């Protein structure tokens, strides 16, 4: 697993911390946007906390600035084009996609992957051409006056086939994603390979998508009906999931990637949908799947409400809610082991952290007492 970025305090809180993770309904936690673009640029370990706040001259900063200048407003991570003022149907969300180990083999720096049009465009072929003026011209030609789904005069357009999965790996923005994201990328790729879907599903790491409290965040762009129905569809549906753990991956691959279904308990929302429309869509998806909606309360929520859950420990990791105690913690993926050993190790680590925290409190308190005594003695003598 890649080293976690962030402060020591972040790292203590990282991952499936039972005191912080919650499992309330995630439905409607996606800001409305009509188009989602991913700019392939650098490795996540080198992205700043705010991915478009790099040094002046950084091409990702130029891309963001060009979209902001064209839209005139940027709210909640979405470029707020006025209706009818651009070529992609409205509001545009921009993220970075990794160009390093968690890139897809077909990706190259300067590529822009655009959904729901399912196209790959090239902002530049050579980094020496990545001037702010060149990037601004690209934004104008693709997002404003042109067509994100059609080629430019030079034919710079490639149709993307199959499903495309993006996992937030942006450690500098939130350490939880630095832990969960890379392991989930590896786990999803392993599941895709095991099912013989490698040529129909691409998996990538991406930057902050919003809602890091819901890590792991997984975005799936898939044909309507899934890749089993039409792997060569010309447009994609964007389905966002939160609180994804390794045990959820087989369901995501089978139900969402292959069949185009939503998994209501994980569903944050979909590209192109208004926030107010998500609740009814979630209830309908749950009814179609024969699932209880809204989901049962989790141990965390019961504990917060003062309810006893039995066993003396009302905590319960986030994985407990997804379908029983079947193992599959996030650490299991990185280490390749089964649930038991890794889970025991994690609990041992948690106990160690708790012990260190208690020692720190005692030492800190002792320090205050000693300081007070010293001050008193100085006052007397």
Residue, then its C-alpha position, 0 to 999 in steps of 0.5 A: x500500500x502506498x504511504x499515507x500522506x498527511x499529519x500524524x493526527x490524520x493518520x490516527x483517524x484514517x480508515x474505518x474509524x468506528x467513532x467517525x464513520x457513519x452509515x446514514x443514507x448517502x442519497x443526494x450527496x452528489x452536486x448536480x452536474x451534467x458532464x464530468x471530465x477527468x484530466x490525466x495529470x501526474x501521480x496522486x502523491x504529488x497532487x496538492x491538497x487542492x488539486x488545482x492550486x499548484x504553482x503558476x504554470x502547472x497545466x492542471x491549474x490552467x485547465x481549471x482556470x480556463x473552465x472557470x473563465x468560460x463558465x464564470x462561476x465555480x461552486x462545489x467543484x462544479x463549473x456552473x455554465x448557464x443553460x445553453x451556454x456550452x456544448x456539453x449540456x450544462x454544468x461541468x465537473x473537473x477532476x484529475x486522473x492519475x498518470x502513474x501506477x493507478x492510471x489505465x494502460x491507455x492513458x497518457x498525460x494530457x488526455x481528457x476523459x469526458x462523460x457521459x460522451x465517453x470520449x478521450x480528447x487530447x489537450x496536448x500531445x507534447x508537454x511543451x505545447x501545454x501553454x495556458x493559451x493552448x489549454x484555453x483553446x482546448x476548453x473553448x473547442x471542446x466544452x464551449x463551442x464544439x462537441x465533446x463527443x466529436x473530433x476536432x479538425x485534427x481528428x483528436x477524439x477516441x471513443x471510450x468503450x465499456x465501463x470506467x471506474x474512478x476511485x478517489x486516491x487523493x491522500x493530500x486532501x484527506x488521509x482516509x482516501x490515501x489509505x482506502x483509495x489505492x487498496x480499492x483500486x487494486x481490489x477492483x482490478x483483481x475482481x475485474x480480472x478474475x471475472x474476465x472483464x479486463x478488456x471491458x472495464x478500466x479502473x483508475x485513481x482520481x482526485x477529490x470528488x467531494x464527500x471524503x467522509x464517505x471514503x472509499x468513494x467509487x465512481x462508475x461510468x457504465x453503459x445503460x444496462x451495463x457492459x453485458x448489455x452493450x459494451x460499445x455504447x456511445x454514452x455512459x451513466x455515472x453512478x457514485x458510491x460511498x463507504x465502499x469496502x472490499x466486500x462491496x466490490x463483487x456486488x458493484x462489479x456484478x450489479x452495476x458494471x455488468x447489469x447497470x443496476x444501482x446499489x441503494x445502500x451505497x448510492x450517493x447519486x448519479x451524474x445528470x440528476x437533480x438532488x431532489x430526484x435522488x430519493x425517489x430513484x433510490x426507493x425505486x431501485x431498492x424495491x426493484x432489488x427487493x431490498x429494505x428501504x431506507x436501510x436498517x440503522x447501523x450500530x454506529x447510529x444506534x449508539x449515537x441514539x443511545x440504543x444498546x446493541x448487545x455485546x457491550x460494544x456499540x461501535x461496529x466498523x462500517x463493514x458490519x453494516x454491509x452484510x454481516x461479519x464476513x471479514x474483508x477489511x481494507x487492509x486485507x486487500x493490500x496484504x493479500x490475506x484473509x479476513x481474520x489475521x488482518x482484522x486481528x492486526x488492525x484491532x491490535x493496532x487500534x489498541x496500541x493507538x488507544x494505549x498511546x493516546x491514554x499515555x499521552x493524556x496522562x503525561x500531558x496532565x502530569x506536565x500541567x501539574x508539574x508546571x503549576x507546582x513550579x510556578x507556585x515555588x517560583x512565586x514563593x522563593 
